[in-house]
Amino acid sequence: MSNQRRGGAVPKAASSAQSPVTEYDIRLIDVTTRTVNFRVLRTPRQSFDQSLELRIDKNSERIDDTSFEVVLSVTIIFNNRDERPFDAQFAVAGTYSHKKGLPDEVVSYFKWVNGPVMLWPYMRELIASITGRAGYAPLVIETLDVSRFARSQSQEANTRKQSDESTG
């Protein structure tokens, strides 16, 4: 029981089996649907060509010394734009709280990796629900590959850091 992590933030030093696990208490305290833009373009049918891609964006904003918000946005882009059944864009926001004095690296990692991962199930449900209620077969998007997502976020952060260093 004492080795359980709460809130999901994983410090870099906790990777060794022999080193103690540091607990960072970051909690999701609120989830809000921010945006639902859904425009029907073709008569709803039970099924449609689901060859599509998802454009995923995220944003984060500090609220105060002990809380921040993460906004996860998804735009559905059909490969065949001329035959697309609908246009859709969704955004879900999560408010997180933590104890004062948490290291900036931990909060930053959580904002860009853990926060969006925790919001993903809410986004999946929203998309399936809205598409189903519009008369289409519910569009069930896949679960998030957390390790791949974390790697892509680390690469994105490194690119941002290098860009900031070269312009600064």
DRENBA-943556 format. One record per residue: residue in one letter; x, y, z of N, C-alpha, C in turn; chain; residue number from 1. Coordinates in steps of 0.1 Angstrom, whole numbers, plus 5000, padded with zeros to 4 digits. Layout:
// DRENBA-943556
+------+------+------+------+------+------+------+------+------+------+-------+------+
| resn |   nx |   ny |   nz |  cax |  cay |  caz |   cx |   cy |   cz | chain | resi |
+------+------+------+------+------+------+------+------+------+------+-------+------+
|    A |    X |    Y |    Z |    X |    Y |    Z |    X |    Y |    Z |     A |  NUM |
...
+------+------+------+------+------+------+------+------+------+------+-------+------+
END
This chain:
// DRENBA-943556
+------+------+------+------+------+------+------+------+------+------+-------+------+
| resn |   nx |   ny |   nz |  cax |  cay |  caz |   cx |   cy |   cz | chain | resi |
+------+------+------+------+------+------+------+------+------+------+-------+------+
|    M | 5008 | 4988 | 5000 | 5000 | 5000 | 5000 | 5008 | 5013 | 5000 |     A |    1 |
|    S | 5020 | 5013 | 5007 | 5028 | 5025 | 5008 | 5035 | 5028 | 4995 |     A |    2 |
|    N | 5036 | 5018 | 4986 | 5043 | 5021 | 4974 | 5034 | 5026 | 4963 |     A |    3 |
|    Q | 5021 | 5028 | 4966 | 5012 | 5032 | 4955 | 5014 | 5047 | 4952 |     A |    4 |
|    R | 5014 | 5050 | 4939 | 5015 | 5064 | 4935 | 5001 | 5070 | 4934 |     A |    5 |
|    R | 4999 | 5082 | 4938 | 4986 | 5089 | 4937 | 4988 | 5100 | 4926 |     A |    6 |
|    G | 4979 | 5101 | 4917 | 4979 | 5112 | 4908 | 4987 | 5109 | 4895 |     A |    7 |
|    G | 4995 | 5099 | 4895 | 5001 | 5095 | 4883 | 5014 | 5101 | 4879 |     A |    8 |
|    A | 5019 | 5112 | 4886 | 5031 | 5118 | 4883 | 5043 | 5109 | 4887 |     A |    9 |
|    V | 5052 | 5106 | 4877 | 5063 | 5097 | 4880 | 5076 | 5105 | 4880 |     A |   10 |
|    P | 5083 | 5106 | 4891 | 5096 | 5113 | 4890 | 5106 | 5104 | 4883 |     A |   11 |
|    K | 5116 | 5111 | 4877 | 5126 | 5103 | 4869 | 5134 | 5094 | 4878 |     A |   12 |
|    A | 5137 | 5098 | 4891 | 5145 | 5090 | 4900 | 5138 | 5077 | 4904 |     A |   13 |
|    A | 5125 | 5075 | 4901 | 5117 | 5064 | 4906 | 5118 | 5052 | 4897 |     A |   14 |
|    S | 5127 | 5052 | 4887 | 5128 | 5041 | 4878 | 5135 | 5029 | 4883 |     A |   15 |
|    S | 5144 | 5030 | 4893 | 5151 | 5019 | 4898 | 5143 | 5011 | 4908 |     A |   16 |
|    A | 5143 | 4998 | 4908 | 5135 | 4990 | 4917 | 5140 | 4992 | 4931 |     A |   17 |
|    Q | 5153 | 4996 | 4933 | 5158 | 4997 | 4947 | 5157 | 5011 | 4952 |     A |   18 |
|    S | 5154 | 5021 | 4944 | 5153 | 5035 | 4949 | 5138 | 5036 | 4954 |     A |   19 |
|    P | 5137 | 5045 | 4965 | 5123 | 5047 | 4970 | 5114 | 5054 | 4960 |     A |   20 |
|    V | 5101 | 5051 | 4960 | 5092 | 5058 | 4951 | 5087 | 5071 | 4958 |     A |   21 |
|    T | 5089 | 5082 | 4951 | 5084 | 5095 | 4956 | 5070 | 5096 | 4952 |     A |   22 |
|    E | 5061 | 5100 | 4962 | 5047 | 5102 | 4959 | 5045 | 5117 | 4956 |     A |   23 |
|    Y | 5038 | 5120 | 4945 | 5034 | 5134 | 4942 | 5019 | 5133 | 4941 |     A |   24 |
|    D | 5013 | 5140 | 4950 | 4998 | 5140 | 4951 | 4992 | 5151 | 4942 |     A |   25 |
|    I | 4990 | 5147 | 4929 | 4983 | 5156 | 4920 | 4970 | 5149 | 4917 |     A |   26 |
|    R | 4960 | 5157 | 4919 | 4946 | 5151 | 4917 | 4938 | 5159 | 4907 |     A |   27 |
|    L | 4930 | 5151 | 4899 | 4920 | 5156 | 4890 | 4908 | 5160 | 4898 |     A |   28 |
|    I | 4905 | 5173 | 4899 | 4894 | 5177 | 4907 | 4881 | 5181 | 4899 |     A |   29 |
|    D | 4883 | 5183 | 4886 | 4871 | 5187 | 4878 | 4874 | 5184 | 4863 |     A |   30 |
|    V | 4863 | 5179 | 4856 | 4864 | 5177 | 4842 | 4852 | 5185 | 4836 |     A |   31 |
|    T | 4855 | 5192 | 4826 | 4845 | 5200 | 4819 | 4846 | 5199 | 4804 |     A |   32 |
|    T | 4834 | 5197 | 4798 | 4834 | 5197 | 4783 | 4834 | 5212 | 4779 |     A |   33 |
|    R | 4844 | 5216 | 4771 | 4846 | 5229 | 4767 | 4840 | 5232 | 4754 |     A |   34 |
|    T | 4842 | 5223 | 4744 | 4837 | 5225 | 4730 | 4831 | 5213 | 4725 |     A |   35 |
|    V | 4820 | 5215 | 4718 | 4814 | 5204 | 4710 | 4809 | 5212 | 4697 |     A |   36 |
|    N | 4817 | 5210 | 4687 | 4813 | 5216 | 4673 | 4811 | 5204 | 4665 |     A |   37 |
|    F | 4798 | 5202 | 4661 | 4794 | 5190 | 4653 | 4785 | 5194 | 4642 |     A |   38 |
|    R | 4789 | 5193 | 4630 | 4780 | 5197 | 4619 | 4778 | 5185 | 4610 |     A |   39 |
|    V | 4765 | 5182 | 4608 | 4761 | 5171 | 4599 | 4762 | 5175 | 4585 |     A |   40 |
|    L | 4769 | 5167 | 4577 | 4771 | 5171 | 4562 | 4764 | 5161 | 4553 |     A |   41 |
|    R | 4762 | 5149 | 4558 | 4755 | 5139 | 4550 | 4745 | 5132 | 4559 |     A |   42 |
|    T | 4734 | 5127 | 4553 | 4724 | 5120 | 4561 | 4730 | 5109 | 4569 |     A |   43 |
|    P | 4727 | 5109 | 4582 | 4732 | 5099 | 4591 | 4729 | 5085 | 4586 |     A |   44 |
|    R | 4738 | 5076 | 4586 | 4736 | 5062 | 4583 | 4742 | 5054 | 4595 |     A |   45 |
|    Q | 4738 | 5042 | 4595 | 4743 | 5033 | 4606 | 4758 | 5032 | 4605 |     A |   46 |
|    S | 4764 | 5032 | 4594 | 4779 | 5031 | 4593 | 4784 | 5041 | 4583 |     A |   47 |
|    F | 4796 | 5044 | 4583 | 4803 | 5053 | 4574 | 4817 | 5049 | 4573 |     A |   48 |
|    D | 4824 | 5054 | 4563 | 4838 | 5052 | 4561 | 4846 | 5058 | 4573 |     A |   49 |
|    Q | 4852 | 5050 | 4581 | 4859 | 5055 | 4593 | 4874 | 5056 | 4590 |     A |   50 |
|    S | 4878 | 5058 | 4578 | 4892 | 5061 | 4575 | 4894 | 5076 | 4578 |     A |   51 |
|    L | 4900 | 5078 | 4590 | 4901 | 5092 | 4594 | 4913 | 5093 | 4603 |     A |   52 |
|    E | 4916 | 5105 | 4606 | 4927 | 5108 | 4616 | 4922 | 5118 | 4626 |     A |   53 |
|    L | 4929 | 5118 | 4637 | 4925 | 5127 | 4648 | 4937 | 5137 | 4650 |     A |   54 |
|    R | 4933 | 5150 | 4649 | 4943 | 5160 | 4653 | 4941 | 5163 | 4667 |     A |   55 |
|    I | 4952 | 5160 | 4675 | 4951 | 5162 | 4690 | 4960 | 5174 | 4694 |     A |   56 |
|    D | 4954 | 5183 | 4701 | 4961 | 5195 | 4706 | 4959 | 5195 | 4721 |     A |   57 |
|    K | 4968 | 5201 | 4728 | 4967 | 5202 | 4742 | 4972 | 5216 | 4746 |     A |   58 |
|    N | 4967 | 5221 | 4757 | 4971 | 5234 | 4762 | 4971 | 5233 | 4777 |     A |   59 |
|    S | 4979 | 5241 | 4784 | 4979 | 5241 | 4798 | 4980 | 5255 | 4803 |     A |   60 |
|    E | 4973 | 5257 | 4815 | 4974 | 5271 | 4820 | 4974 | 5269 | 4836 |     A |   61 |
|    R | 4983 | 5277 | 4842 | 4984 | 5277 | 4856 | 4973 | 5285 | 4862 |     A |   62 |
|    I | 4966 | 5280 | 4872 | 4955 | 5287 | 4878 | 4960 | 5295 | 4890 |     A |   63 |
|    D | 4968 | 5288 | 4899 | 4975 | 5294 | 4910 | 4986 | 5286 | 4915 |     A |   64 |
|    D | 4992 | 5288 | 4927 | 5004 | 5280 | 4931 | 5001 | 5265 | 4933 |     A |   65 |
|    T | 4988 | 5261 | 4934 | 4985 | 5247 | 4937 | 4976 | 5241 | 4927 |     A |   66 |
|    S | 4973 | 5248 | 4916 | 4964 | 5242 | 4906 | 4967 | 5246 | 4892 |     A |   67 |
|    F | 4963 | 5238 | 4882 | 4965 | 5241 | 4868 | 4954 | 5234 | 4860 |     A |   68 |
|    E | 4952 | 5239 | 4848 | 4942 | 5233 | 4839 | 4949 | 5228 | 4827 |     A |   69 |
|    V | 4944 | 5216 | 4822 | 4948 | 5210 | 4810 | 4936 | 5209 | 4800 |     A |   70 |
|    V | 4938 | 5214 | 4788 | 4927 | 5213 | 4778 | 4932 | 5204 | 4767 |     A |   71 |
|    L | 4924 | 5194 | 4764 | 4927 | 5184 | 4754 | 4916 | 5186 | 4743 |     A |   72 |
|    S | 4921 | 5189 | 4731 | 4912 | 5191 | 4719 | 4914 | 5181 | 4709 |     A |   73 |
|    V | 4904 | 5177 | 4702 | 4904 | 5167 | 4691 | 4896 | 5172 | 4680 |     A |   74 |
|    T | 4902 | 5172 | 4668 | 4895 | 5175 | 4656 | 4895 | 5162 | 4647 |     A |   75 |
|    I | 4883 | 5158 | 4642 | 4882 | 5146 | 4634 | 4884 | 5150 | 4620 |     A |   76 |
|    I | 4894 | 5144 | 4613 | 4896 | 5147 | 4599 | 4895 | 5135 | 4591 |     A |   77 |
|    F | 4885 | 5135 | 4582 | 4883 | 5123 | 4573 | 4892 | 5123 | 4562 |     A |   78 |
|    N | 4897 | 5111 | 4558 | 4907 | 5110 | 4547 | 4900 | 5115 | 4533 |     A |   79 |
|    N | 4888 | 5111 | 4532 | 4880 | 5115 | 4520 | 4871 | 5127 | 4523 |     A |   80 |
|    R | 4877 | 5139 | 4522 | 4870 | 5151 | 4526 | 4857 | 5153 | 4518 |     A |   81 |
|    D | 4856 | 5149 | 4506 | 4844 | 5151 | 4498 | 4832 | 5142 | 4503 |     A |   82 |
|    E | 4835 | 5131 | 4509 | 4825 | 5121 | 4513 | 4823 | 5121 | 4529 |     A |   83 |
|    R | 4829 | 5131 | 4535 | 4829 | 5130 | 4550 | 4814 | 5132 | 4555 |     A |   84 |
|    P | 4810 | 5125 | 4565 | 4796 | 5126 | 4570 | 4794 | 5138 | 4579 |     A |   85 |
|    F | 4805 | 5142 | 4586 | 4803 | 5154 | 4595 | 4816 | 5160 | 4597 |     A |   86 |
|    D | 4816 | 5172 | 4602 | 4828 | 5179 | 4608 | 4826 | 5179 | 4623 |     A |   87 |
|    A | 4837 | 5177 | 4630 | 4836 | 5176 | 4644 | 4849 | 5181 | 4651 |     A |   88 |
|    Q | 4847 | 5188 | 4662 | 4858 | 5193 | 4670 | 4853 | 5193 | 4684 |     A |   89 |
|    F | 4861 | 5187 | 4693 | 4858 | 5186 | 4707 | 4869 | 5191 | 4716 |     A |   90 |
|    A | 4866 | 5196 | 4728 | 4876 | 5199 | 4738 | 4871 | 5196 | 4752 |     A |   91 |
|    V | 4880 | 5190 | 4760 | 4877 | 5187 | 4773 | 4888 | 5193 | 4782 |     A |   92 |
|    A | 4884 | 5199 | 4793 | 4893 | 5205 | 4803 | 4893 | 5198 | 4816 |     A |   93 |
|    G | 4905 | 5196 | 4822 | 4906 | 5190 | 4835 | 4914 | 5200 | 4844 |     A |   94 |
|    T | 4908 | 5202 | 4856 | 4915 | 5210 | 4866 | 4922 | 5201 | 4876 |     A |   95 |
|    Y | 4934 | 5203 | 4879 | 4942 | 5195 | 4887 | 4947 | 5203 | 4899 |     A |   96 |
|    S | 4948 | 5197 | 4911 | 4954 | 5204 | 4922 | 4966 | 5196 | 4928 |     A |   97 |
|    H | 4975 | 5203 | 4935 | 4986 | 5196 | 4941 | 4991 | 5205 | 4953 |     A |   98 |
|    K | 5000 | 5199 | 4960 | 5005 | 5206 | 4972 | 5015 | 5217 | 4967 |     A |   99 |
|    K | 5015 | 5227 | 4975 | 5024 | 5238 | 4972 | 5039 | 5233 | 4973 |     A |  100 |
|    G | 5048 | 5238 | 4964 | 5062 | 5235 | 4965 | 5066 | 5223 | 4957 |     A |  101 |
|    L | 5057 | 5218 | 4949 | 5060 | 5207 | 4940 | 5070 | 5211 | 4930 |     A |  102 |
|    P | 5080 | 5203 | 4927 | 5091 | 5207 | 4917 | 5085 | 5210 | 4903 |     A |  103 |
|    D | 5090 | 5221 | 4897 | 5084 | 5225 | 4884 | 5085 | 5214 | 4874 |     A |  104 |
|    E | 5096 | 5206 | 4874 | 5097 | 5195 | 4864 | 5086 | 5185 | 4865 |     A |  105 |
|    V | 5082 | 5182 | 4878 | 5071 | 5173 | 4880 | 5058 | 5178 | 4875 |     A |  106 |
|    V | 5055 | 5191 | 4878 | 5043 | 5197 | 4873 | 5043 | 5198 | 4858 |     A |  107 |
|    S | 5054 | 5202 | 4852 | 5055 | 5203 | 4837 | 5052 | 5189 | 4831 |     A |  108 |
|    Y | 5059 | 5179 | 4836 | 5057 | 5166 | 4830 | 5042 | 5162 | 4831 |     A |  109 |
|    F | 5036 | 5164 | 4842 | 5022 | 5161 | 4845 | 5013 | 5168 | 4835 |     A |  110 |
|    K | 5016 | 5181 | 4833 | 5007 | 5189 | 4824 | 5007 | 5184 | 4810 |     A |  111 |
|    W | 5019 | 5179 | 4805 | 5020 | 5176 | 4791 | 5019 | 5161 | 4788 |     A |  112 |
|    V | 5020 | 5152 | 4799 | 5018 | 5138 | 4796 | 5006 | 5132 | 4804 |     A |  113 |
|    N | 5008 | 5132 | 4817 | 4997 | 5126 | 4826 | 4984 | 5133 | 4825 |     A |  114 |
|    G | 4984 | 5146 | 4824 | 4971 | 5153 | 4824 | 4963 | 5149 | 4812 |     A |  115 |
|    P | 4968 | 5150 | 4799 | 4961 | 5146 | 4788 | 4957 | 5132 | 4788 |     A |  116 |
|    V | 4966 | 5123 | 4793 | 4963 | 5109 | 4793 | 4950 | 5106 | 4802 |     A |  117 |
|    M | 4950 | 5113 | 4813 | 4938 | 5112 | 4823 | 4925 | 5117 | 4816 |     A |  118 |
|    L | 4926 | 5126 | 4807 | 4914 | 5132 | 4801 | 4909 | 5124 | 4789 |     A |  119 |
|    W | 4918 | 5115 | 4784 | 4915 | 5107 | 4772 | 4902 | 5099 | 4773 |     A |  120 |
|    P | 4899 | 5092 | 4784 | 4887 | 5084 | 4785 | 4874 | 5093 | 4784 |     A |  121 |
|    Y | 4875 | 5105 | 4789 | 4864 | 5115 | 4788 | 4862 | 5119 | 4774 |     A |  122 |
|    M | 4873 | 5121 | 4767 | 4872 | 5125 | 4753 | 4866 | 5114 | 4744 |     A |  123 |
|    R | 4870 | 5102 | 4747 | 4865 | 5090 | 4739 | 4850 | 5089 | 4741 |     A |  124 |
|    E | 4845 | 5090 | 4754 | 4831 | 5089 | 4757 | 4823 | 5101 | 4750 |     A |  125 |
|    L | 4829 | 5112 | 4750 | 4822 | 5124 | 4744 | 4820 | 5122 | 4729 |     A |  126 |
|    I | 4831 | 5118 | 4722 | 4830 | 5115 | 4708 | 4820 | 5104 | 4704 |     A |  127 |
|    A | 4821 | 5093 | 4711 | 4811 | 5082 | 4709 | 4797 | 5086 | 4711 |     A |  128 |
|    S | 4795 | 5093 | 4722 | 4781 | 5098 | 4726 | 4775 | 5107 | 4715 |     A |  129 |
|    I | 4783 | 5117 | 4712 | 4778 | 5127 | 4702 | 4775 | 5121 | 4688 |     A |  130 |
|    T | 4785 | 5113 | 4683 | 4783 | 5107 | 4670 | 4771 | 5098 | 4670 |     A |  131 |
|    G | 4769 | 5090 | 4681 | 4758 | 5081 | 4682 | 4744 | 5089 | 4683 |     A |  132 |
|    R | 4744 | 5099 | 4691 | 4732 | 5107 | 4692 | 4728 | 5115 | 4680 |     A |  133 |
|    A | 4738 | 5117 | 4671 | 4735 | 5124 | 4658 | 4730 | 5114 | 4648 |     A |  134 |
|    G | 4729 | 5101 | 4651 | 4723 | 5091 | 4642 | 4733 | 5083 | 4635 |     A |  135 |
|    Y | 4746 | 5085 | 4637 | 4756 | 5077 | 4631 | 4759 | 5065 | 4641 |     A |  136 |
|    A | 4766 | 5055 | 4635 | 4772 | 5045 | 4644 | 4782 | 5052 | 4653 |     A |  137 |
|    P | 4781 | 5050 | 4666 | 4791 | 5057 | 4675 | 4805 | 5055 | 4671 |     A |  138 |
|    L | 4812 | 5066 | 4670 | 4826 | 5066 | 4666 | 4835 | 5063 | 4679 |     A |  139 |
|    V | 4840 | 5051 | 4680 | 4848 | 5047 | 4692 | 4862 | 5049 | 4688 |     A |  140 |
|    I | 4869 | 5059 | 4693 | 4883 | 5060 | 4690 | 4891 | 5051 | 4700 |     A |  141 |
|    E | 4903 | 5048 | 4695 | 4911 | 5038 | 4702 | 4917 | 5044 | 4715 |     A |  142 |
|    T | 4921 | 5035 | 4724 | 4927 | 5039 | 4736 | 4940 | 5045 | 4733 |     A |  143 |
|    L | 4945 | 5053 | 4742 | 4958 | 5060 | 4740 | 4969 | 5051 | 4744 |     A |  144 |
|    D | 4979 | 5050 | 4735 | 4991 | 5042 | 4738 | 5000 | 5052 | 4746 |     A |  145 |
|    V | 4999 | 5050 | 4759 | 5006 | 5059 | 4769 | 5021 | 5060 | 4767 |     A |  146 |
|    S | 5028 | 5049 | 4765 | 5042 | 5050 | 4763 | 5046 | 5058 | 4750 |     A |  147 |
|    R | 5039 | 5055 | 4739 | 5041 | 5062 | 4727 | 5038 | 5077 | 4729 |     A |  148 |
|    F | 5027 | 5080 | 4735 | 5023 | 5094 | 4738 | 5034 | 5101 | 4746 |     A |  149 |
|    A | 5039 | 5094 | 4757 | 5049 | 5100 | 4765 | 5061 | 5103 | 4757 |     A |  150 |
|    R | 5066 | 5094 | 4749 | 5077 | 5096 | 4741 | 5076 | 5108 | 4731 |     A |  151 |
|    S | 5064 | 5109 | 4725 | 5062 | 5120 | 4716 | 5061 | 5133 | 4723 |     A |  152 |
|    Q | 5056 | 5133 | 4735 | 5056 | 5146 | 4743 | 5070 | 5150 | 4747 |     A |  153 |
|    S | 5078 | 5140 | 4751 | 5092 | 5143 | 4754 | 5100 | 5149 | 4742 |     A |  154 |
|    Q | 5097 | 5143 | 4731 | 5104 | 5148 | 4719 | 5099 | 5162 | 4715 |     A |  155 |
|    E | 5086 | 5164 | 4717 | 5080 | 5178 | 4715 | 5086 | 5188 | 4725 |     A |  156 |
|    A | 5088 | 5184 | 4737 | 5093 | 5193 | 4747 | 5108 | 5196 | 4744 |     A |  157 |
|    N | 5116 | 5186 | 4740 | 5130 | 5189 | 4736 | 5131 | 5198 | 4724 |     A |  158 |
|    T | 5122 | 5196 | 4714 | 5121 | 5205 | 4703 | 5118 | 5219 | 4707 |     A |  159 |
|    R | 5108 | 5221 | 4716 | 5105 | 5234 | 4721 | 5116 | 5241 | 4728 |     A |  160 |
|    K | 5123 | 5233 | 4736 | 5134 | 5238 | 4744 | 5146 | 5242 | 4735 |     A |  161 |
|    Q | 5149 | 5234 | 4725 | 5159 | 5238 | 4715 | 5156 | 5250 | 4708 |     A |  162 |
|    S | 5143 | 5252 | 4704 | 5138 | 5263 | 4697 | 5139 | 5276 | 4705 |     A |  163 |
|    D | 5136 | 5275 | 4718 | 5136 | 5286 | 4728 | 5151 | 5290 | 4730 |     A |  164 |
|    E | 5160 | 5280 | 4730 | 5174 | 5283 | 4733 | 5180 | 5290 | 4720 |     A |  165 |
|    S | 5176 | 5286 | 4709 | 5182 | 5292 | 4696 | 5177 | 5306 | 4694 |     A |  166 |
|    T | 5164 | 5309 | 4698 | 5159 | 5323 | 4696 | 5162 | 5332 | 4708 |     A |  167 |
|    G | 5166 | 5326 | 4719 | 5168 | 5335 | 4731 | 5181 | 5339 | 4733 |     A |  168 |
+------+------+------+------+------+------+------+------+------+------+-------+------+
END
